[in-house]
């Protein structure tokens, strides 16, 4: 039993690292660095990748570079509007907290980001990109909604839908794998969300079970748009090296230009993981895993249907020009025989009964959140004005870098 669980345990620890942290760790491992594919990744980073790798940081954007998609209809929003109740998630630049609005007593997930941390890593463009993508997601049933955003001198605040059915990753951890009908339902809702993003010329680029939430009824909600790439036309490509190691498509590892089919590779990887319990090509040795992604043929155990096998072979095609979705994007996925039991209109209307009900009793029911987060005390600084020790110059720099961040839609669109 130990032999069976140790790869999964190791995998869970590794995937919690961000890509930058992972590469820094990898670069100190002499064995891994000798592997030719790893040397290629570490040494041949093209100029387009430099921003993410922090090797050639760009200056903070000027106000003219900011995209303000609409005037704020809630200019007076401030941290003291909320009671911050629990930490429900953590990231590189801050935390996600369960918060109750003091006036209407509604619950929200408030993502609080430290400007200093963002500026230090030169990530302000990605934060603004996340905000821009969130603004476009309001109408889709399987994408998390942004109610409004605001900022103080030292922090950014996203006020988001509160989703408390748990991460798909959390449920996979508990159950190891899902039966095929359950995996099909989740894959269909994920594909619908990706297809919608593609229709807006947005490539998601970071699909993984940690970024897939279940709502209180058991429907999929896609979250975390920090690695999204905007303005990618149907035949357009990009080349930034980013993503999560277990889910990187071969063309990304090869440093080749890639297109929206990178999301269909990731869908295949997530579907494979739902059916088998680990991502395809997984190895505890990361250099070996990369080599598997690039060179090892896909091997499928016989305990899945022919339709599932055919879909995985189409999505996990190493040559993106032969990958399912290359020619007609989401339409190809939607029409695949694996999804023939799905009525897509009913799916998008949330008329299909989810295969699993999280059975939460209300907003205060946190049973599906990792205690690693919920046991952590809420920082006193979350709802306060900036630390007086923060230099005035730093506050000014931070404020200028995020001009145009604050946003609220028209009142009737979220009340």
C-alpha positions in Angstrom: 0.0 0.0 0.0 2.9 2.3 0.8 4.3 1.9 -2.7 0.9 2.9 -4.2 0.4 6.0 -2.1 4.0 7.4 -2.1 3.9 8.7 -5.8 0.6 10.4 -5.1 1.9 11.9 -1.9 5.1 13.1 -3.6 3.0 14.5 -6.5 0.8 16.5 -4.2 3.8 18.1 -2.5 5.5 19.0 -5.8 2.5 20.5 -7.5 2.0 23.0 -4.7 5.1 24.8 -5.9 4.7 27.6 -8.4 6.6 27.2 -11.7 9.2 29.8 -10.7 9.9 28.2 -7.4 10.1 24.8 -9.2 12.6 26.0 -11.7 14.8 27.6 -9.0 14.8 24.3 -7.1 15.5 22.4 -10.3 18.5 24.6 -11.1 20.2 23.5 -7.9 19.8 19.8 -8.6 23.0 18.7 -10.4 21.5 15.4 -11.7 18.4 17.1 -13.1 20.4 19.9 -14.7 22.4 17.4 -16.8 19.3 16.1 -18.5 19.2 17.6 -22.0 15.6 18.6 -21.9 16.0 20.4 -18.6 19.1 22.2 -19.9 17.0 23.3 -22.9 14.3 24.7 -20.6 16.8 26.4 -18.2 19.2 27.8 -20.7 17.3 28.6 -23.8 14.6 30.9 -22.4 13.7 33.3 -25.3 13.1 37.0 -24.7 9.3 36.5 -24.6 9.8 34.3 -21.5 12.0 36.7 -19.6 9.1 38.5 -17.9 7.9 35.4 -16.2 11.4 34.2 -15.3 12.2 37.6 -13.8 15.5 37.7 -15.7 14.7 40.8 -17.7 11.9 42.6 -15.8 10.0 45.4 -17.5 9.3 48.7 -15.7 5.9 49.2 -14.1 3.3 50.1 -16.8 2.5 53.7 -17.3 -1.2 54.8 -16.9 -1.6 54.8 -20.7 -0.9 51.1 -20.7 -3.8 50.3 -18.3 -7.0 48.9 -19.5 -10.0 50.4 -17.8 -13.1 48.5 -19.0 -15.6 50.8 -17.3 -15.9 53.5 -14.7 -16.3 52.3 -11.2 -19.9 52.4 -9.9 -18.6 51.7 -6.4 -15.8 54.2 -5.8 -16.2 54.2 -2.1 -15.5 50.5 -1.6 -13.0 49.8 1.2 -11.7 46.9 3.4 -13.7 48.0 6.4 -16.9 47.2 4.4 -16.2 43.6 5.2 -15.8 41.2 8.1 -13.0 38.9 7.1 -13.9 35.5 8.6 -11.6 32.8 7.4 -8.6 32.2 5.1 -9.8 29.8 2.3 -6.8 30.0 -0.1 -3.3 31.2 -0.5 -1.1 32.3 -3.5 2.1 33.9 -4.3 0.9 37.4 -3.7 -1.7 37.1 -1.0 -4.7 35.2 0.3 -8.3 34.5 -0.5 -10.7 35.1 2.4 -14.3 34.3 3.2 -15.8 37.8 3.9 -19.3 39.0 4.9 -20.3 42.4 3.7 -21.4 44.5 6.7 -24.3 46.2 5.0 -26.0 43.4 3.0 -24.5 40.5 5.0 -23.8 38.6 1.8 -20.8 36.3 1.6 -17.9 36.8 -0.9 -14.5 35.4 -1.6 -12.2 38.3 -1.4 -8.8 37.9 -3.0 -6.3 40.2 -1.2 -3.0 40.8 -3.0 0.1 42.6 -1.7 1.2 45.3 -4.2 4.8 45.1 -2.9 5.1 41.4 -3.6 3.6 41.8 -7.1 5.9 44.7 -7.9 8.9 42.9 -6.6 8.3 40.0 -9.0 7.2 42.4 -11.8 3.9 40.6 -12.1 1.6 43.7 -12.3 0.7 43.1 -15.9 -0.5 39.6 -15.1 -2.7 40.9 -12.2 -4.2 43.5 -14.5 -4.8 40.8 -17.1 -6.5 38.6 -14.5 -8.8 41.6 -13.7 -9.6 42.2 -17.3 -10.4 38.5 -17.9 -12.6 38.4 -14.8 -14.6 41.4 -16.2 -15.5 39.4 -19.2 -16.7 36.3 -17.3 -19.8 37.6 -15.6 -22.2 35.8 -18.0 -20.8 32.3 -18.0 -22.2 29.7 -15.6 -18.9 27.8 -15.1 -16.5 30.8 -14.6 -16.1 32.6 -11.3 -17.7 36.1 -11.3 -16.1 39.4 -10.2 -18.5 41.7 -8.3 -16.0 44.6 -8.1 -12.4 45.4 -7.4 -10.8 48.2 -5.4 -7.4 49.1 -3.9 -5.7 50.7 -1.0 -2.2 52.1 -1.1 -0.6 48.7 -0.5 -3.2 46.1 -1.4 -5.5 45.0 -4.3 -8.9 43.5 -3.6 -11.0 41.2 -5.9 -14.5 40.7 -4.6 -15.5 37.4 -6.1 -18.3 34.8 -6.0 -17.9 32.7 -2.9 -17.7 29.0 -4.0 -17.6 26.4 -1.2 -18.0 23.0 -2.7 -14.2 22.5 -2.6 -11.4 22.2 -5.2 -11.6 19.3 -7.7 -8.1 18.5 -6.4 -9.5 18.1 -2.8 -12.1 15.6 -4.0 -9.6 13.7 -6.1 -7.3 13.5 -3.1 -10.1 11.9 -1.1 -11.4 9.5 -3.8 -8.3 8.8 -5.8 -10.3 8.8 -9.1 -13.8 9.2 -10.5 -16.2 6.9 -12.3 -16.5 7.7 -16.0 -20.0 9.4 -15.9 -18.8 11.8 -13.2 -15.5 12.6 -15.1 -17.6 13.2 -18.2 -19.9 15.7 -16.5 -16.9 17.7 -15.1 -15.0 17.5 -18.4 -18.1 18.8 -20.3 -18.5 21.8 -17.9 -14.8 22.6 -18.1 -14.8 22.3 -21.9 -17.8 24.7 -22.0 -15.9 27.3 -19.9 -12.7 26.9 -22.0 -14.8 27.2 -25.2 -16.3 30.5 -23.9 -12.9 31.9 -23.1 -11.6 31.0 -26.5 -14.6 32.7 -28.1 -13.3 35.9 -26.3 -9.8 35.2 -27.8 -8.5 34.2 -24.3 -6.3 31.2 -23.8 -6.5 30.0 -20.2 -3.1 28.2 -20.0 -3.3 26.9 -16.4 -6.0 24.3 -16.2 -5.4 21.9 -13.2 -7.6 20.5 -10.5 -6.6 23.2 -8.0 -8.1 25.8 -10.3 -11.4 23.9 -10.7 -13.9 24.5 -7.9 -17.3 22.9 -7.2 -20.2 25.1 -6.2 -22.6 24.3 -3.5 -24.7 22.2 -5.9 -21.7 20.4 -7.5 -21.2 22.3 -10.7 -17.8 23.3 -12.0 -16.5 26.8 -11.5 -13.2 27.7 -13.1 -11.1 30.2 -11.2 -7.6 31.9 -11.1 -7.1 33.8 -14.4 -3.6 35.0 -13.6 -1.9 33.1 -16.5 -4.6 33.9 -19.1 -3.4 35.3 -22.4 -5.7 37.8 -24.1 -6.1 38.7 -27.7 -5.2 35.3 -29.2 -7.2 35.1 -32.5 -8.3 31.6 -33.7 -5.1 31.1 -35.6 -2.9 33.2 -33.3 0.0 31.9 -31.2 2.0 33.0 -28.2 5.3 31.7 -26.7 5.6 32.6 -23.0 6.8 29.6 -21.0 4.2 29.2 -18.2 1.9 26.7 -16.6 2.2 23.9 -14.1 4.8 21.2 -14.7 2.5 18.2 -14.7 0.3 19.8 -17.3 2.7 21.5 -19.7 2.0 20.6 -23.3 4.9 19.4 -25.5 5.0 22.5 -27.6 5.4 24.7 -24.4 8.3 22.5 -23.3 9.8 22.7 -26.7 9.7 26.5 -26.6 7.6 26.5 -29.8 4.8 29.0 -30.4 1.6 27.6 -29.2 -2.1 28.3 -29.6 -5.4 27.7 -27.9 -5.1 23.9 -28.4 -2.8 24.1 -25.3 -6.0 24.2 -23.3 -7.3 21.1 -24.9 -4.1 19.3 -24.0 -4.7 20.4 -20.4 -8.3 19.2 -20.5 -7.0 15.8 -21.6 -4.5 15.8 -18.7 -7.2 16.6 -16.2 -9.7 14.0 -17.6 -6.9 11.4 -17.5 -6.2 12.4 -13.9 -9.9 12.1 -13.0 -10.0 8.6 -14.5 -6.7 7.3 -13.3 -5.7 9.3 -10.2 -2.4 10.8 -11.5 -1.7 13.1 -14.5 -0.5 11.4 -17.7 3.3 11.0 -18.0 3.7 11.6 -14.3 7.0 10.8 -12.6 8.4 11.7 -9.2 11.6 12.7 -11.1 10.6 15.9 -12.8 13.2 15.7 -15.6 11.9 12.2 -16.4 8.4 13.5 -16.4 9.3 16.2 -18.9 11.0 13.6 -21.1 7.8 11.5 -20.9 5.7 14.4 -22.0 7.9 15.0 -24.9 8.8 11.5 -26.0 6.8 8.7 -24.3 3.7 7.4 -26.1 0.4 7.7 -24.3 -0.4 4.5 -22.5 -4.0 3.8 -21.5 -5.1 1.0 -19.1 -8.1 -1.0 -20.4 -10.5 0.0 -17.6 -12.1 2.9 -19.6 -14.5 3.0 -22.5 -13.4 3.1 -26.1 -15.0 6.6 -26.3 -12.9 7.8 -23.4 -9.8 6.2 -24.9 -10.4 7.9 -28.2 -11.0 11.3 -26.6 -7.8 11.1 -24.5 -5.8 10.0 -27.5 -7.2 13.1 -29.4 -6.6 15.6 -26.6 -3.2 14.3 -25.6 -1.8 14.3 -29.1 1.8 15.6 -28.9 1.6 17.3 -32.3 -0.8 20.2 -31.8 -1.7 20.3 -35.5 -3.2 16.8 -35.1 -4.8 17.5 -31.7 -8.5 17.4 -31.2 -9.7 21.0 -31.3 -7.0 22.3 -33.7 -9.3 22.8 -36.6 -12.7 23.8 -35.1 -11.8 24.4 -31.4 -14.6 23.7 -28.9 -17.0 22.4 -31.6 -14.7 19.3 -32.1 -14.7 18.5 -28.4 -18.5 19.1 -28.1 -19.2 16.7 -31.0 -17.0 13.9 -29.8 -18.7 10.6 -29.1 -17.6 10.6 -25.5 -19.9 13.5 -24.9 -22.9 12.1 -26.8 -24.9 11.6 -23.5 -24.5 15.4 -22.8 -27.2 17.8 -23.8 -25.1 21.0 -24.1 -28.0 23.4 -23.8 -29.2 21.8 -20.6 -25.6 21.6 -19.4 -25.1 25.3 -19.8 -28.5 26.1 -18.2 -27.4 23.9 -15.2 -30.4 21.7 -15.8 -28.3 18.5 -15.5 -28.0 17.1 -12.0 -24.4 17.0 -10.9 -23.1 13.5 -10.1 -21.9 14.6 -6.6 -23.5 17.0 -4.2 -21.1 18.7 -1.7 -24.0 18.9 0.8 -22.9 22.1 2.3 -25.3 23.6 4.9 -24.5 27.2 4.2 -21.7 29.8 3.7 -20.2 28.9 7.1 -19.8 25.3 6.1 -16.1 25.0 5.3 -15.8 21.2 5.3 -14.5 21.1 1.7 -11.7 23.6 2.3 -8.2 22.4 3.3 -7.6 22.9 7.1 -4.2 24.1 6.0 -5.9 27.3 5.0 -8.9 27.5 7.4 -6.9 26.9 10.5 -4.7 29.9 9.7 -5.6 33.1 11.6 -7.0 36.0 9.5 -4.2 38.7 9.4 -5.2 41.9 11.2 -3.7 43.9 8.3 -6.2 42.6 5.8 -8.9 45.2 6.6 -6.5 48.0 7.7 -4.8 50.9 6.1 -1.2 50.3 5.0 1.6 49.8 7.5 3.1 53.1 8.4 6.5 51.6 7.9 5.8 51.4 4.2 7.8 54.2 2.6 5.7 56.9 0.9 7.7 56.5 -2.3 6.8 52.8 -2.4 3.1 53.6 -1.9 3.2 56.0 -4.8 5.0 53.6 -7.0 2.5 50.8 -6.2 -0.5 53.1 -6.7 0.7 54.2 -10.1 1.4 50.7 -11.2 -2.2 49.7 -10.7 -4.1 52.7 -12.1 -7.4 51.5 -13.6 -7.6 48.4 -11.4 -10.7 49.4 -9.4 -13.9 48.4 -11.1 -17.6 47.8 -10.4 -20.3 46.8 -12.9 -23.7 48.5 -13.0 -25.5 47.8 -9.8 -28.2 45.6 -11.3 -25.7 43.2 -12.8 -24.6 41.9 -9.4 -27.2 42.7 -6.8 
